[in-house]
Amino acid sequence: MAVLEKNFLISLAEDAVKSALKLGASEAEAYVYDGQATNIGIELGQISKTHRIIDRGIGIRVTINKAIGFAYTNIIGDPQAIKDAAAQALSAAKASKSDPDWYSLPQNNPYPKTQDTFDQKIVDLSPEDLVKIASTLLDTASEVDKRVFPIEGGVGSGYAANAIANSNGIAAFDRGTITECSLATLAKDTNSTTPVCFEFDASRNHQLDPLRVGKEAAKLAISALKSKPVETQTAKVILTQLALQDLFAYTLMIAIKADSVQRNQSPLKDKIGMQVASENLNIYDDGLYPGGLRTAAFDGEGVPQQKTKIIEKGILQNFIYDNYAAKKDNKESTGNAARAEYLSTPSISTSNFHIIPGNKTPQQLLAEVEEGFIIYYLQGAHSSNPISGEFSVVANPCWKIKNGEITHPCRAIMLAGNIFELLKNITIVGANERQMGSIVAPWILAEGMKIIGK
């Protein structure tokens, strides 16, 4: 991969800020992005395609009389294109209404060091290297059992660098890498075909384990054969990381955003210092988690990322803020402004949503369940209600637990409930922590889940 140099990217951002100020902006901010990714696709058991993307651009945000304007360009090699984008941002600000809640762009502050977010080996990976990993995924899955059929998946590597500058003295640069692989499988025998089962690995360093991913995707598919119906009941459930990611992303992770609170759209409003979850639950939003998939030195506004305590022993401690929402509440940003690369203005988002692990192994967690279910996959979590916390999702496949052992797969069941009631019913937090998207978590055991069967 050919990458742009640090000084060049910072200089682009600073020049864009200067251009906007010369045009009459009260404040200006420029965010420069240089991203490259290579992906190998797997479809119907075959390596199907190689796809490479190079994306570079600069987004410019300005204010004038407390009105905000934004524009971007992906032509960063032409100074005139950047000046034109600055002029467009200023025109947008002049056409916008003043925002009485606007305070200012962030101020310059020291940046923390991050750990394990960049690996030159990933930058140096060739498409042929990624094809070998994809072949390992497919070969490993097929070696587990001939009844396994890979449906889709892929292998990817990426590099991203960003620089930001503003008129309050911020001038910063950060870079990172990521590599990932995934495989979705199903299993067939003479009498049945399973739902799709999925396994995944991702790392900021070149430490993928395609052998584990291929093997686990296949083993899960085989274990989902010969499913049995389930009666409607209330039961204990073990939620794995994939299930937690789906549930929390559309409920709890929205409810802790300060703008949701300020719009009266969070059930957690006015509950700082109150018990909102089981005493067993401790959660941080950790923008500095070593090797975290969303770890960075600064957020989308140039504010240092940090570790923010959200829930401690079940008690709500903090919300997450970008600069705008923080100023409205007379607080400091928690470094949670996120961007869609250079294409948008910042918005509040979690970084690494870290559920602190306990000390129970998976087997010990299973041993706590006399009768219940273990849930790996959920469908329909996007339809959850983030304001009320209500959810109704399908688990397919899932597995029955009896006397501490996984006994058989179950036909699709529906889980219905409220995320804030679920938080209170968490009895055990496991020790098997792993990253899955924006979440870093172990398995958890919750009681009183409504299971809707046949």
C-alpha positions as CSV (number, residue, x, y, z in Angstrom):
1,M,0.0,0.0,0.0
2,A,1.2,3.5,-0.8
3,V,0.5,5.8,2.1
4,L,0.6,9.5,2.5
5,E,3.1,11.0,4.9
6,K,2.1,12.5,8.3
7,N,3.5,16.0,7.6
8,F,1.7,16.1,4.3
9,L,-1.7,15.3,5.8
10,I,-1.3,17.7,8.7
11,S,-0.2,20.4,6.3
12,L,-3.4,19.8,4.1
13,A,-5.6,20.2,7.2
14,E,-3.8,23.4,8.4
15,D,-3.9,24.9,4.9
16,A,-7.7,24.2,4.6
17,V,-8.3,25.9,8.0
18,K,-6.3,29.0,6.8
19,S,-8.3,29.1,3.6
20,A,-11.6,29.1,5.5
21,L,-10.5,31.8,7.9
22,K,-9.3,34.0,5.1
23,L,-12.8,33.6,3.5
24,G,-14.4,35.0,6.6
25,A,-15.1,32.0,8.8
26,S,-15.2,32.6,12.6
27,E,-13.9,29.1,13.2
28,A,-12.7,26.4,11.0
29,E,-11.8,22.7,11.2
30,A,-10.4,20.3,8.6
31,Y,-10.4,16.5,8.8
32,V,-8.2,14.6,6.3
33,Y,-8.6,10.9,5.7
34,D,-6.3,8.5,3.8
35,G,-7.7,4.9,3.7
36,Q,-6.9,1.8,1.8
37,A,-8.5,-1.6,2.0
38,T,-8.1,-5.0,0.2
39,N,-10.8,-7.6,0.5
40,I,-11.0,-11.2,-0.8
41,G,-14.6,-12.5,-1.1
42,I,-15.9,-16.0,-0.5
43,E,-19.1,-17.1,-2.1
44,L,-20.7,-20.5,-2.2
45,G,-17.5,-22.3,-1.1
46,Q,-15.3,-20.5,-3.6
47,I,-12.9,-17.5,-3.5
48,S,-14.9,-15.2,-5.7
49,K,-13.3,-11.8,-6.0
50,T,-10.6,-9.4,-5.0
51,H,-11.7,-5.9,-4.2
52,R,-9.4,-2.9,-3.5
53,I,-10.5,0.5,-2.3
54,I,-8.4,3.7,-2.0
55,D,-10.3,6.6,-0.5
56,R,-8.9,10.0,0.3
57,G,-10.5,13.2,1.1
58,I,-10.9,16.3,3.3
59,G,-14.0,17.5,5.2
60,I,-14.2,21.1,6.3
61,R,-16.4,22.5,9.0
62,V,-16.8,26.2,9.6
63,T,-18.8,28.5,11.8
64,I,-20.0,32.1,11.3
65,N,-22.2,33.8,13.8
66,K,-22.9,30.5,15.5
67,A,-24.1,28.9,12.2
68,I,-22.4,25.8,11.0
69,G,-21.5,24.8,7.5
70,F,-19.8,21.7,6.1
71,A,-18.4,20.6,2.7
72,Y,-15.9,18.0,1.5
73,T,-13.8,17.0,-1.4
74,N,-11.9,13.9,-2.4
75,I,-9.5,15.8,-4.6
76,I,-6.8,16.5,-2.0
77,G,-3.9,16.9,-4.5
78,D,-5.4,20.2,-5.8
79,P,-5.1,23.3,-3.6
80,Q,-7.9,24.9,-5.5
81,A,-10.3,22.0,-4.8
82,I,-9.7,22.5,-1.1
83,K,-10.3,26.2,-1.3
84,D,-13.5,25.6,-3.2
85,A,-14.6,23.2,-0.5
86,A,-13.9,25.8,2.2
87,A,-15.9,28.3,0.2
88,Q,-18.8,25.8,-0.1
89,A,-18.7,25.2,3.7
90,L,-18.8,28.9,4.3
91,S,-21.8,29.4,1.9
92,A,-23.6,26.6,3.8
93,A,-23.0,28.3,7.1
94,K,-24.3,31.7,5.8
95,A,-27.4,29.9,4.6
96,S,-28.0,28.2,8.0
97,K,-29.6,29.5,11.1
98,S,-27.5,30.4,14.1
99,D,-27.4,27.7,16.8
100,P,-27.7,29.3,20.3
101,D,-26.2,26.1,21.8
102,W,-23.0,26.4,19.8
103,Y,-20.0,27.2,21.9
104,S,-16.8,26.6,20.0
105,L,-14.6,24.0,18.3
106,P,-12.5,22.0,20.8
107,Q,-9.2,23.4,22.2
108,N,-5.8,21.7,21.9
109,N,-4.9,19.1,24.5
110,P,-2.1,16.5,24.9
111,Y,-2.8,13.2,23.3
112,P,-2.3,9.8,24.9
113,K,-0.3,7.0,23.5
114,T,-2.2,4.1,22.1
115,Q,-1.1,0.4,22.1
116,D,-1.2,-2.2,19.4
117,T,-3.1,-0.2,16.8
118,F,-0.6,-0.3,13.9
119,D,1.3,-3.1,12.3
120,Q,3.5,-2.6,9.3
121,K,3.0,-6.3,8.4
122,I,-0.6,-5.5,7.6
123,V,0.4,-2.6,5.3
124,D,2.7,-5.0,3.5
125,L,0.2,-7.7,2.9
126,S,-0.4,-8.6,-0.7
127,P,-3.7,-9.8,-2.3
128,E,-1.9,-13.2,-2.6
129,D,-1.3,-13.3,1.1
130,L,-5.0,-12.7,1.8
131,V,-6.0,-15.4,-0.7
132,K,-3.9,-17.9,1.2
133,I,-5.8,-17.0,4.4
134,A,-9.1,-17.4,2.6
135,S,-8.0,-20.8,1.4
136,T,-7.1,-21.8,4.9
137,L,-10.6,-20.8,6.0
138,L,-12.3,-23.0,3.4
139,D,-9.9,-25.9,3.8
140,T,-10.3,-26.0,7.6
141,A,-14.1,-25.8,7.5
142,S,-14.3,-28.7,5.0
143,E,-11.9,-30.8,7.0
144,V,-14.2,-30.7,10.1
145,D,-17.0,-32.5,8.4
146,K,-18.1,-33.1,4.8
147,R,-21.6,-32.0,5.6
148,V,-20.4,-28.4,6.1
149,F,-20.9,-25.9,3.2
150,P,-19.4,-22.4,3.4
151,I,-21.9,-19.9,2.2
152,E,-20.0,-16.6,2.3
153,G,-17.2,-14.9,4.0
154,G,-13.9,-13.1,3.3
155,V,-10.6,-11.8,4.3
156,G,-9.6,-8.2,4.5
157,S,-6.8,-5.8,5.4
158,G,-6.9,-2.1,5.8
159,Y,-4.9,1.0,6.6
160,A,-6.3,4.3,7.7
161,A,-4.6,7.6,8.6
162,N,-6.3,10.8,9.6
163,A,-5.1,14.3,10.4
164,I,-7.1,17.1,11.9
165,A,-6.5,20.8,12.4
166,N,-8.7,23.6,13.7
167,S,-8.5,27.3,14.4
168,N,-8.1,26.7,18.2
169,G,-4.7,25.2,17.8
170,I,-5.4,21.5,17.2
171,A,-3.0,19.8,14.7
172,A,-2.8,16.1,15.1
173,F,-2.2,12.9,13.2
174,D,-3.0,9.2,13.8
175,R,-2.9,6.0,11.9
176,G,-4.0,2.4,12.3
177,T,-4.3,-1.0,10.6
178,I,-6.8,-3.8,10.8
179,T,-7.1,-7.3,9.4
180,E,-10.1,-9.5,9.6
181,C,-11.6,-12.8,8.3
182,S,-15.0,-14.3,8.6
183,L,-16.9,-17.4,7.4
184,A,-20.6,-18.2,7.3
185,T,-21.5,-21.9,7.0
186,L,-24.4,-24.2,7.0
187,A,-24.6,-28.0,7.4
188,K,-26.8,-30.5,5.5
189,D,-27.6,-34.1,6.1
190,T,-30.3,-36.3,4.6
191,N,-33.1,-34.9,6.7
192,S,-32.2,-31.3,7.5
193,T,-30.4,-28.1,6.7
194,T,-29.2,-25.8,9.4
195,P,-29.5,-22.0,9.6
196,V,-26.4,-20.1,8.8
197,C,-23.7,-20.1,11.4
198,F,-21.0,-17.5,11.6
199,E,-17.5,-17.0,13.0
200,F,-15.2,-14.0,12.8
201,D,-11.8,-12.7,13.8
202,A,-10.3,-9.2,13.6
203,S,-7.1,-7.6,14.9
204,R,-5.2,-4.3,14.7
205,N,-2.1,-6.5,14.4
206,H,-1.3,-9.3,12.0
207,Q,-2.5,-12.0,14.3
208,L,-5.5,-13.5,12.6
209,D,-6.4,-17.1,13.4
210,P,-8.2,-18.5,10.3
211,L,-7.8,-22.0,11.5
212,R,-9.9,-21.2,14.5
213,V,-12.5,-19.3,12.5
214,G,-12.9,-22.0,9.9
215,K,-13.1,-24.8,12.5
216,E,-15.6,-23.0,14.8
217,A,-17.8,-21.9,11.9
218,A,-18.0,-25.6,10.8
219,K,-18.4,-27.0,14.3
220,L,-21.3,-24.6,15.1
221,A,-23.0,-25.6,11.8
222,I,-22.7,-29.3,12.6
223,S,-23.9,-28.8,16.1
224,A,-27.0,-27.0,14.7
225,L,-28.3,-30.1,12.9
226,K,-31.4,-32.0,14.1
227,S,-33.0,-29.0,15.9
228,K,-36.0,-29.5,18.1
229,P,-39.0,-27.3,18.9
230,V,-39.1,-25.2,22.1
231,E,-42.1,-24.4,24.3
232,T,-42.9,-20.8,25.3
233,Q,-41.3,-20.2,28.7
234,T,-39.3,-18.0,30.9
235,A,-35.7,-19.2,31.2
236,K,-32.0,-18.5,31.9
237,V,-30.0,-17.5,28.8
238,I,-26.3,-17.2,28.1
239,L,-25.7,-14.4,25.6
240,T,-22.4,-14.6,23.6
241,Q,-20.5,-11.6,22.2
242,L,-22.3,-11.6,18.9
243,A,-25.7,-11.5,20.6
244,L,-24.6,-8.8,23.0
245,Q,-23.3,-6.7,20.2
246,D,-26.6,-6.9,18.4
247,L,-28.8,-6.2,21.4
248,F,-26.7,-3.4,22.9
249,A,-25.9,-1.6,19.7
250,Y,-29.6,-0.6,19.2
251,T,-30.5,0.0,22.8
252,L,-28.0,0.6,25.7
253,M,-25.3,2.1,23.5
254,I,-27.8,4.7,22.2
255,A,-29.2,5.4,25.6
256,I,-25.8,6.5,27.0
257,K,-25.2,9.1,24.3
258,A,-25.5,12.6,25.7
259,D,-27.5,13.9,22.7
260,S,-30.1,11.1,23.3
261,V,-30.4,12.3,26.9
262,Q,-30.6,15.9,25.9
263,R,-33.5,15.2,23.5
264,N,-35.3,13.3,26.3
265,Q,-35.0,10.1,24.2
266,S,-33.0,8.0,26.8
267,P,-34.6,6.0,29.6
268,L,-31.4,6.8,31.6
269,K,-32.0,10.5,31.8
270,D,-31.7,11.8,35.4
271,K,-30.3,8.4,36.5
272,I,-26.7,9.2,37.1
273,G,-25.8,7.7,40.5
274,M,-28.7,5.3,40.4
275,Q,-28.8,1.5,40.2
276,V,-29.7,0.7,36.6
277,A,-28.2,-2.8,36.3
278,S,-27.1,-5.8,38.3
279,E,-24.3,-5.3,40.8
280,N,-22.3,-7.8,38.7
281,L,-22.1,-5.4,35.7
282,N,-19.3,-3.0,35.1
283,I,-19.0,-1.2,31.8
284,Y,-16.4,1.3,30.4
285,D,-16.3,3.1,27.1
286,D,-12.6,2.7,26.5
287,G,-11.2,4.6,23.5
288,L,-7.7,3.5,24.6
289,Y,-8.3,-0.2,25.0
290,P,-5.0,-1.9,23.8
291,G,-5.5,-3.2,20.3
292,G,-9.2,-2.1,20.3
293,L,-10.9,-2.1,17.0
294,R,-12.0,1.5,17.7
295,T,-8.9,2.7,19.7
296,A,-7.3,5.9,18.6
297,A,-5.4,8.8,20.0
298,F,-8.2,11.3,19.3
299,D,-11.8,11.3,18.1
300,G,-13.4,12.9,15.0
301,E,-12.9,16.4,16.5
302,G,-9.3,16.1,17.6
303,V,-10.3,15.5,21.3
304,P,-8.2,13.0,23.1
305,Q,-9.9,9.6,23.5
306,Q,-10.2,8.3,27.0
307,K,-11.5,5.6,29.2
308,T,-15.0,6.6,30.6
309,K,-16.7,4.7,33.3
310,I,-20.3,4.1,32.3
311,I,-21.7,1.6,34.8
312,E,-19.9,0.5,38.0
313,K,-21.5,-2.3,40.1
314,G,-24.7,-1.6,38.4
315,I,-24.7,2.1,39.1
316,L,-24.8,4.6,36.2
317,Q,-21.8,6.8,36.3
318,N,-21.5,8.8,33.1
319,F,-22.8,9.5,29.6
320,I,-20.6,9.9,26.5
321,Y,-20.1,13.3,24.9
322,D,-18.8,15.0,21.8
323,N,-17.7,18.6,22.1
324,Y,-21.1,20.1,21.2
325,A,-23.2,18.0,23.6
326,A,-20.6,18.5,26.4
327,K,-20.7,22.3,26.1
328,K,-24.5,22.2,26.4
329,D,-24.2,20.4,29.7
330,N,-21.2,22.5,30.9
331,K,-19.0,19.4,30.7
332,E,-15.9,18.3,28.9
333,S,-16.1,16.0,25.8
334,T,-15.3,12.3,26.6
335,G,-13.7,12.0,23.1
336,N,-16.7,10.2,21.6
337,A,-17.1,12.2,18.4
338,A,-17.1,9.8,15.4
339,R,-17.1,10.5,11.7
340,A,-18.0,8.6,8.5
341,E,-14.4,9.2,7.3
342,Y,-14.3,12.7,5.8
343,L,-17.8,12.6,4.4
344,S,-19.7,14.0,7.5
345,T,-19.7,16.1,10.5
346,P,-19.0,14.4,13.8
347,S,-21.7,12.6,15.8
348,I,-21.6,10.8,19.2
349,S,-20.7,7.1,19.2
350,T,-19.2,4.6,21.5
351,S,-15.6,3.5,21.0
352,N,-14.7,0.2,22.6
353,F,-17.7,-0.7,24.7
354,H,-16.0,-2.8,27.3
355,I,-18.0,-5.1,29.6
356,I,-15.5,-6.0,32.3
357,P,-15.1,-9.8,32.6
358,G,-15.7,-11.9,35.7
359,N,-13.9,-15.1,36.7
360,K,-16.1,-17.8,35.3
361,T,-14.9,-19.9,32.4
362,P,-17.5,-20.9,29.7
363,Q,-17.8,-24.4,31.3
364,Q,-18.4,-22.9,34.7
365,L,-21.0,-20.5,33.3
366,L,-22.8,-23.5,31.6
367,A,-22.7,-25.3,34.9
368,E,-24.8,-22.6,36.5
369,V,-27.7,-23.4,34.2
370,E,-29.9,-26.3,35.1
371,E,-32.2,-25.5,32.2
372,G,-31.9,-22.7,29.7
373,F,-30.4,-21.6,26.4
374,I,-27.2,-20.3,24.9
375,I,-27.7,-17.7,22.2
376,Y,-25.1,-17.0,19.5
377,Y,-27.0,-15.2,16.8
378,L,-29.9,-12.7,16.8
379,Q,-32.0,-11.4,13.9
380,G,-34.1,-8.2,14.0
381,A,-32.2,-6.3,16.7
382,H,-32.2,-3.2,14.5
383,S,-36.0,-2.9,15.1
384,S,-35.5,-2.5,18.9
385,N,-36.8,0.6,20.5
386,P,-33.9,2.7,21.8
387,I,-36.2,5.0,23.7
388,S,-38.1,2.4,25.7
389,G,-35.5,-0.4,25.5
390,E,-38.0,-2.9,24.2
391,F,-36.8,-5.6,21.9
392,S,-38.2,-8.6,20.1
393,V,-35.5,-10.7,18.3
394,V,-35.2,-14.1,16.7
395,A,-32.5,-16.5,17.8
396,N,-31.7,-18.9,15.0
397,P,-30.0,-21.2,15.7
398,C,-29.7,-21.5,19.5
399,W,-28.9,-24.4,21.7
400,K,-30.6,-25.9,24.7
401,I,-28.7,-26.3,28.0
402,K,-29.7,-28.9,30.5
403,N,-27.8,-29.7,33.8
404,G,-24.9,-27.6,32.7
405,E,-24.4,-29.2,29.3
406,I,-25.4,-28.1,25.8
407,T,-27.7,-30.9,24.7
408,H,-29.2,-30.0,21.3
409,P,-30.0,-27.2,18.9
410,C,-33.4,-25.6,18.9
411,R,-35.6,-24.3,16.2
412,A,-35.9,-20.6,15.9
413,I,-37.2,-18.9,19.1
414,M,-38.0,-15.3,19.8
415,L,-36.6,-13.4,22.7
416,A,-38.8,-10.6,24.0
417,G,-38.1,-8.1,26.7
418,N,-36.6,-4.8,27.8
419,I,-32.9,-4.2,27.8
420,F,-33.0,-2.3,31.1
421,E,-34.8,-5.2,32.8
422,L,-32.2,-7.6,31.2
423,L,-29.4,-5.5,32.7
424,K,-30.9,-6.0,36.2
425,N,-31.2,-9.7,35.7
426,I,-27.6,-10.4,34.8
427,T,-26.4,-12.9,37.4
428,I,-22.9,-13.9,36.2
429,V,-20.4,-12.3,33.9
430,G,-18.0,-14.7,32.3
431,A,-14.2,-14.5,31.8
432,N,-13.9,-15.3,28.1
433,E,-13.5,-11.8,26.8
434,R,-13.2,-11.0,23.1
435,Q,-13.8,-8.2,20.7
436,M,-16.8,-8.2,18.4
437,G,-17.4,-5.0,16.4
438,S,-17.7,-2.1,18.8
439,I,-18.0,-4.4,21.9
440,V,-15.4,-6.0,24.1
441,A,-17.1,-8.5,26.3
442,P,-17.4,-12.1,27.7
443,W,-20.4,-14.2,27.8
444,I,-23.1,-13.2,30.3
445,L,-25.8,-15.2,32.1
446,A,-29.2,-13.5,32.6
447,E,-32.4,-14.9,34.3
448,G,-36.0,-14.4,33.5
449,M,-35.8,-14.1,29.7
450,K,-39.1,-14.6,27.9
451,I,-38.7,-17.3,25.3
452,I,-41.4,-17.6,22.7
453,G,-41.4,-21.0,21.0
454,K,-43.8,-23.0,18.8
